[in-house]
């Protein structure tokens, strides 16, 4: 894994925070086997059951696709398994991997084969407090509480293969292929409680809405990379090239949800199907991406005594195409079943007699579209190396043509959209070697952040709490990045890094809640650009061993500010009326914590084969979602997460290990700054220190025990 904190012109420019490049290693000279197998459990399911459904018979295509656009679907065209829920203790998690590598033909041909498989059971327990827009105030009053239990079974499969052939010391080729498959079966059980339009458990009998969603998500990624390395004129001239084909598919077939009304009287609950509505929905979502790319890098070296200058040039061209499909069916009970009570009149949701309200489906929506992104880039750079200094500089030019086309426009303002722009991205990096073990590092680089297809297409969909919408006016972000760093490496596994940084980000992409002007109090979740942000701060990274005991610590302080317009309300002194006005508010950038720290205690005894670690991480408060209203941004509370691991190696290449993650069962909590008199009446300790809690998610501890085998 290659990590770049500073971009040079030969790296792609879409990386404001740096870049990570994963490189598959070549086969070593000796036959090598690496294997590991482990099993574990989540603490969450010691305390409650795991909820699941039968996904084996799910149709990956909707009735519209299977039978034609005029086909009238009935209840029999949908799978029963997605409404057949089971509650049980899950099997233990299973994680394993195996890799084999060897060289042949007098070490000219190298082959690496690797595979991994994971079958894990995870979940969360969540309290979400819904809030209402009151006039021009957002989230001023808690109107209801939703308790949700998520249960997820994840199956991951990864297959890797690399072949490299060395023709001679100057020419070699490699072919790398990877296939990754993820299946995620998630069941979400939720109950929403309201008391006469607000949430106040002391107000009387509760109105309940039960909502259960069964969702299978399958993601597949395939990549094939043909790469060549060539040297000419005694290594003075080097040519590297790559031809890359990638495909990715995200499939969510027959996503099923059912909603029931209920009433709680004296803690006794009754569930009944929703009358005169569509309590059951079946929806299909799918997008497929294909990506063709070519890379070329040229380098020429010039030596002048002990100094060296490398002159480099190159570029890339990428063509990415996306096809997106969305379809939705609504089902309602027939007249005879509309008032039946769950648990009394029927015992299983599969017993319901349902009528399809829209039998031809709803494929004509803004999430059925085609999209494309074409990127052409070229760069020129130099690297000067001497005994005391190393300087790398140059510029990269990237041209982007990104657009979409809605296949079934239905009155959208932008049924077709696109952005075409060219960015010049200069970069300059200098290293001054104070000693063989220490150096000063200074850099400047310009980078960008392109929006994704999902962010710019004007689609509308509800996934969790709110309707999500794309923004066809969303711009890419541009950032100027400055870094100054002192680096000291006293030993093989010891280091001290001290740095300072400054970033100026134009049009950063932030996620926000916006009020729907056409639907009163309704709000939606969408990306947007709201101005220019400035981030500056300092960071320290330290690793030190005291005999067998080690300390690894890092801390980053970031002062982040952006000024954006917000809506508030005032009383007009002339009329006495309440009116909305816009004011500017300075706040931190979305997602940016002021304080981030990590501390690990290490134990390493190479002679006896012991390796252990206790790690704690602190992330300070940060804005989770920007609000259009003054002082109503949604914040994530600061949190500490702790993990631990230990490994014992034995002779013969065998080792055993144990891991525990999220030891403190740290929740993710969201709050708004400010309180309301009505919220103070809720006896659940939601209001504290001037903040109002609106969400908390608990994930439980996870434990893993396994062994490794290595033969070399």
C-alpha positions, -999 to +999 in steps of 0.1 A: +000+000+000+015+033-011+003+064+008+009+099-006+003+129+017+015+153-011+004+150-047+030+152-074+020+159-111+022+122-121-006+114-096-043+119-104-056+152-092-089+141-076-073+137-042-075+168-019-065+149+012-038+128-005-039+095-022-036+057-015-025+033-042-027-004-037-001-024-056-002-062-059+033-075-052+052-097-076+059-133-067+091-138-046+119-160-056+108-189-033+075-207-031+054-190-005+021-199+012+001-175+034-031-186+051-053-175+079-086-186+094-105-169+122-139-169+138-157-146+162-189-131+174-206-098+180-216-089+216-248-073+202-263-107+195-256-120+230-282-094+241-308-098+213-317-120+184-305-116+148-333-109+124-331-123+088-352-131+058-351-157+030-333-141+000-327-173-020-357-167-044-353-130-050-358-118-085-329-097-097-352-082-124-385-066-118-417-078-135-414-048-159-380-062-172-391-099-172-424-095-189-425-061-208-435-026-200-472-032-204-473-062-180-497-059-151-480-074-120-499-092-093-489-103-058-478-137-072-450-119-093-431-110-061-410-132-038-426-142-005-392-147+012-386-110+017-416-108+040-408-140+059-388-129+089-369-151+112-353-142+146-325-164+159-290-165+172-265-161+143-237-185+134-202-174+144-184-151+120-160-168+096-130-151+080-103-168+059-077-161+032-051-180+012-023-169-011+002-189-031+031-175-051+060-190-071+084-182-098+091-204-129+112-205-160+145-196-143+126-169-122+114-151-154+077-160-148+060-151-115+025-162-105+005-150-074-029-164-066-049-152-036-084-155-023-104-144+007-138-151+021-157-134+050-191-143+064-199-119+092-230-109+113-233-073+124-259-049+136-268-019+155-295-006+179-306+030+171-328+057+186-337+084+162-357+115+174-376+130+145-379+168+146-402+192+129-397+224+110-416+251+129-419+282+108-384+290+097-368+270+126-355+235+117-356+206+143-370+229+170-395+203+184-391+165+187-422+151+173-416+113+174-390+087+184-380+058+161-363+028+176-345+006+150-327-027+151-304-034+122-292-070+115-267-075+086-251-106+072-222-097+050-205-122+027-173-110+010-154-129-017-121-117-032-101-134-059-067-120-071-043-132-097-011-116-110+013-129-136+046-111-143+072-120-170+107-106-170+121-107-206+154-092-194+166-065-170+151-038-193+117-052-201+089-068-181+052-072-183+025-079-157-012-088-158-032-083-127-069-094-123-092-090-093-128-099-087-146-088-056-182-097-046-201-084-016-235-096-005-252-078+023-285-090+036-300-064+060-332-065+079-343-033+096-370-034+123-383-001+134-411+013+155-420+050+156-438+064+186-459+096+187-482+111+213-508+133+198-484+148+172-454+152+195-431+129+214-439+131+251-443+097+269-462+114+297-489+127+273-510+095+271-516+066+248-490+062+220-496+061+183-473+035+167-460+029+132-441-004+126-418-005+096-397-035+086-374-035+056-356-064+041-328-055+016-303-075-003-274-055-017-249-072-041-218-054-053-194-068-078-161-053-090-138-066-117-105-051-127-079-061-152-046-042-156-019-049-182+013-031-172+046-027-189+080-014-176+108-007-202+143+008-199+165+022-227+199+037-231+214+022-199+184+031-178+184+067-188+151+066-206+121+047-189+087+040-202+058+027-181+023+021-194-009+005-183-042-005-200-070-009-175-105-023-178-129-021-148-165-029-143-186-024-112-222-033-104-244-023-075-277-043-074-305-039-048-332-063-061-367-065-046-360-042-017-392-048+004-407-028+032-440-031+051-456-005+074-483-011+100-503+012+122-506+004+159-517+017+192-502+013+227-525+013+256-511+004+291-480-010+274-501-034+252-494-029+215-517-038+186-505-039+149-528-034+120-522-029+083-525+007+071-559+014+057-563+032+023-526+034+017-498+013+003-482-004+033-459-027+012-434-015-014-411-035-037-383-017-054-354-025-077-323-004-079-293-011-101-263+007-116-236-006-137-203+011-145-177+003-171-143+020-171-116+020-198-084+038-190-049+041-204-018+055-186+016+065-200+047+077-181+080+087-196+111+095-177+146+107-188+175+109-163+204+133-166+235+130-143+257+159-135+284+147-112+268+135-079+235+152-088+207+138-109+178+153-127+148+133-139+125+148-165+091+132-167+060+135-188+028+115-194-009+114-191-040+093-190-074+090-207-104+075-189-139+068-203-165+058-176-201+049-185-229+043-161-264+028-166-288+032-137-322+016-133-350+021-107-384+006-104-410+006-076-443-012-070-468-003-043-491-029-028-522-025-006-545-049+013-577-058-004-609-045+013-614-077+032-580-077+048-576-039+054-585-040+091-570-073+101-547-072+132-512-088+131-508-115+157-546-120+159-561-123+124-528-135+108-494-146+121-471-140+091-469-112+066-467-137+038-504-145+046-515-110+035-537-107+003-524-077-015-533-057-046-507-040-067-516-003-069-494+004-098-492-029-117-470-016-145-444-003-120-428+032-117-397+029-139-404+064-153-384+083-127-352+104-124-331+074-111-334+057-145-306+074-164-274+071-184-242+090-173-207+093-185-174+108-174-144+113-197-111+125-183-080+134-203-049+144-184-013+153-192+016+163-170+052+175-170+075+173-140+111+172-129+129+158-099+163+171-089+183+150-064+215+159-047+232+149-014+214+176+006+182+184-013+155+169-034+131+190-054+101+178-074+079+201-094+057+206-124+021+208-134-008+186-144-037+195-166-070+176-163-099+180-187-133+166-174-165+161-194-192+147-171-229+144-178-261+125-175-293+119-194-326+110-178-344+083-198-379+091-185-379+129-177-409+139-157-408+177-155-373+180-140-356+214-145-325+196-159-334+163-177-300+165-193-270+179-175-233+181-178-201+199-168-170+205-189-140+220-173-102+221-175-080+224-144-043+233-142-028+216-111+007+228-102+028+211-076+062+218-059+079+196-032+112+202-016+131+179+009+162+191+027+183+163+043+195+176+077+212+142+084+209+106+071+180+102+096+162+135+095+148+159+069+126+189+063+098+186+038+078+215+023+052+212-004+025+229-023+000+212-046-034+220-061-061+193-063-098+189-070-128+168-058-152+158-085-188+151-076-201+116-083-229+106-107-254+100-078-246+135-065-254+154-097-283+135-111-316+151-099-330+119-085-352+116-054-353+086-032-359+077+005-333+054+020-333+060+058-347+091+075-350+116+047-356+120+010-322+122-007-319+144-038-291+150-063-280+185-072-274+191-110-257+225-101-231+209-079-196+220-087-162+203-082-141+216-053-107+230-059-080+232-031-047+248-026-026+227-002+005+238+017+025+215+040+056+219+061+070+188+079+100+178+100+108+140+098+132+121+120+138+083+118+162+074+146+157+036+142+141+010+120+107+012+138+109+046+153+099+080+140+090+116+149+070+137+124+060+173+132+041+192+106+019+222+098-006+226+070-029+251+053-057+244+028-079+268+010-109+249-005-131+266-031-167+252-033-162+222-010-190+196-013-210+195+019-242+176+027-272+197+039-308+196+049-330+219+027-366+227+030-389+219+001-404+252-010-433+233-026-442+209+003-442+231+034-423+215+063-408+187+042-370+186+042-345+167+020-309+157+021-286+169-007-250+179-015-242+215-022-214+241-025-216+270+000-185+291-003-147+289+004-133+270+034-099+275+051-083+248+071-050+251+089-034+232+117-006+211+130+001+174+134+025+152+154+033+115+148+055+096+172+067+060+174+092+049+201+102+015+216+116+011+251+130-024+249+099-045+242+073-018+250+064+007+224+043+038+221+026+050+189+008+083+190-004+109+167-025+141+171-039+165+146-053+199+153-074+215+125-089+250+126-116+249+099-138+278+089-164+285+062-190+313+061-223+305+046-258+321+045-284+308+070-320+315+075-334+327+108-365+346+118-370+380+135-398+402+145-404+431+122-404+462+145-427+481+121-454+454+118-447+431+147-449+401+122-424+373+122-403+372+090-375+351+076-342+368+070-308+355+057-276+360+077-241+348+074-227+323+098-191+311+102-188+275+112-164+245+107-163+226+074-187+197+072-171+165+085-140+182+100-131+176+136-109+201+154-091+174+174-082+139+162-058+117+183-046+081+183-026+063+211-014+027+209+006+008+235+027-019+218+044-050+230+068-068+208+091-098+217+105-111+185+125-139+202+094-154+219+071-145+191+047-121+209+031-091+194+003-072+211-014-038+208-040-017+227-052+012+206-075+041+214-087+067+190-104+100+197-124+120+171-137+154+182-172+168+175-179+175+138-207+187+117-226+157+103-251+176+081-253+213+074-287+230+080-300+259+060-312+274+093-291+294+118-276+274+146-293+241+136-265+221+120-265+185+129-233+175+148-217+142+157-206+140+193-169+134+200-161+098+208-133+074+219-130+040+203-107+013+217-094-019+201-070-046+212-051-075+196-025-101+204-006-126+184+018-155+193+041-170+167+053-206+169+079-226+150+069-239+116+053-206+105+021-210+127+007-182+148-025-177+167-042-143+173-071-127+190-088-093+183-114-073+201-128-041+185-151-014+199-143-026+234-161+004+250-192-001+228-188+035+217-221+049+203-224+073+174-244+102+187-259+132+168-271+164+183-282+199+176-269+229+195-297+245+213-327+235+234-364+239+233-389+241+262-410+212+248-379+190+245-370+196+281-403+178+291-390+145+276-378+123+304-350+106+285-321+130+292-320+143+257-311+179+266-277+184+282-251+212+282-272+233+258-274+204+232-304+182+222-296+146+213-314+135+181-298+101+174-277+074+190-264+042+174-248+013+193-229-014+175-216-037+203-182-053+207-167-077+182-144-106+190-122-126+167-099-157+173-078-172+146-046-187+133-021-179+106+003-201+086+032-189+066+056-211+046+085-195+028 
